[in-house]
Amino acid sequence: MRTISLKLPEDMMQLAGQFAESLHVSRAEYIRSAIERMNHEIRASLRAQRLAEASKKVREESMRVNAEFAAIEEDPDV
C-alpha cells in the first residue's frame, strides 16, 4: 500500500476523527473509505454520461424502428 501526505483544515480533521471514532475505525480507514465512495460515485456518473451519449447517438434510429413497429401494430397485414 502506498502512502500519501495530505493537508486538511483543522475542523475537517476533527470531524474525520470524530466520525471515525463513532464508526470504530481509524481515521486513515475513514478517509480511505471516503475516497473509495467518491471513486464509486464518479465512476457511476461517468458511466451514466457515456450511456446518455450513446443513447443520443442511436435515438434517431430508435425512433425510426419504433415508427415501423407502430405501423405494424396499426395494420398487421403490412
C-alpha positions as a Markdown table, in Angstrom:
| # | Residue | x | y | z |
|---|---|---|---|---|
| 1 | Met | 0.0 | 0.0 | 0.0 |
| 2 | Arg | 1.3 | 3.4 | -0.9 |
| 3 | Thr | 1.4 | 6.4 | 1.4 |
| 4 | Ile | 0.2 | 10.0 | 0.8 |
| 5 | Ser | 0.5 | 13.1 | 2.8 |
| 6 | Leu | -2.5 | 15.4 | 3.0 |
| 7 | Lys | -3.1 | 18.8 | 4.4 |
| 8 | Leu | -6.6 | 19.3 | 5.7 |
| 9 | Pro | -8.2 | 22.1 | 7.6 |
| 10 | Glu | -8.3 | 21.6 | 11.3 |
| 11 | Asp | -12.1 | 21.4 | 11.5 |
| 12 | Met | -12.2 | 18.7 | 8.8 |
| 13 | Met | -9.6 | 16.7 | 10.6 |
| 14 | Gln | -11.5 | 16.9 | 13.9 |
| 15 | Leu | -14.8 | 15.8 | 12.2 |
| 16 | Ala | -13.0 | 13.0 | 10.4 |
| 17 | Gly | -11.6 | 11.9 | 13.7 |
| 18 | Gln | -14.9 | 12.1 | 15.5 |
| 19 | Phe | -16.8 | 10.2 | 12.7 |
| 20 | Ala | -14.0 | 7.6 | 12.5 |
| 21 | Glu | -14.2 | 7.0 | 16.3 |
| 22 | Ser | -18.0 | 6.7 | 16.1 |
| 23 | Leu | -17.6 | 4.0 | 13.4 |
| 24 | His | -14.9 | 2.3 | 15.4 |
| 25 | Val | -12.3 | 2.6 | 12.6 |
| 26 | Ser | -9.1 | 4.5 | 12.3 |
| 27 | Arg | -9.0 | 8.0 | 10.8 |
| 28 | Ala | -6.9 | 6.6 | 8.0 |
| 29 | Glu | -9.6 | 3.9 | 7.3 |
| 30 | Tyr | -12.3 | 6.5 | 7.4 |
| 31 | Ile | -10.5 | 8.7 | 4.9 |
| 32 | Arg | -9.7 | 5.7 | 2.7 |
| 33 | Ser | -13.5 | 4.7 | 2.7 |
| 34 | Ala | -14.4 | 8.3 | 1.8 |
| 35 | Ile | -12.1 | 8.2 | -1.2 |
| 36 | Glu | -13.5 | 4.8 | -2.2 |
| 37 | Arg | -17.0 | 6.1 | -2.0 |
| 38 | Met | -16.1 | 9.2 | -4.1 |
| 39 | Asn | -14.4 | 6.9 | -6.7 |
| 40 | His | -17.5 | 4.8 | -6.9 |
| 41 | Glu | -19.8 | 7.9 | -7.3 |
| 42 | Ile | -17.5 | 9.4 | -10.0 |
| 43 | Arg | -17.3 | 6.0 | -11.9 |
| 44 | Ala | -21.2 | 5.7 | -11.8 |
| 45 | Ser | -21.5 | 9.3 | -13.0 |
| 46 | Leu | -19.1 | 8.8 | -15.9 |
| 47 | Arg | -20.9 | 5.6 | -16.8 |
| 48 | Ala | -24.2 | 7.5 | -16.9 |
| 49 | Gln | -22.7 | 10.2 | -19.1 |
| 50 | Arg | -21.4 | 7.6 | -21.6 |
| 51 | Leu | -24.8 | 5.9 | -21.6 |
| 52 | Ala | -26.6 | 9.2 | -22.3 |
| 53 | Glu | -24.2 | 10.0 | -25.1 |
| 54 | Ala | -24.7 | 6.5 | -26.6 |
| 55 | Ser | -28.4 | 6.9 | -26.3 |
| 56 | Lys | -28.3 | 10.2 | -28.2 |
| 57 | Lys | -26.3 | 8.6 | -31.0 |
| 58 | Val | -28.9 | 5.9 | -31.5 |
| 59 | Arg | -32.0 | 8.0 | -30.8 |
| 60 | Glu | -32.8 | 8.7 | -34.5 |
| 61 | Glu | -32.6 | 5.0 | -35.5 |
| 62 | Ser | -34.7 | 4.0 | -32.5 |
| 63 | Met | -37.4 | 6.5 | -33.4 |
| 64 | Arg | -37.5 | 5.1 | -37.0 |
| 65 | Val | -37.7 | 1.5 | -35.7 |
| 66 | Asn | -40.5 | 2.5 | -33.2 |
| 67 | Ala | -42.4 | 4.1 | -36.1 |
| 68 | Glu | -42.1 | 0.9 | -38.1 |
| 69 | Phe | -43.4 | -1.2 | -35.1 |
| 70 | Ala | -46.3 | 1.3 | -34.6 |
| 71 | Ala | -47.2 | 1.0 | -38.3 |
| 72 | Ile | -47.3 | -2.8 | -38.0 |
| 73 | Glu | -49.4 | -2.7 | -34.9 |
| 74 | Glu | -51.9 | -0.4 | -36.6 |
| 75 | Asp | -52.1 | -2.5 | -39.8 |
| 76 | Pro | -51.0 | -6.1 | -39.1 |
| 77 | Asp | -51.3 | -7.0 | -42.8 |
| 78 | Val | -48.2 | -5.0 | -43.6 |
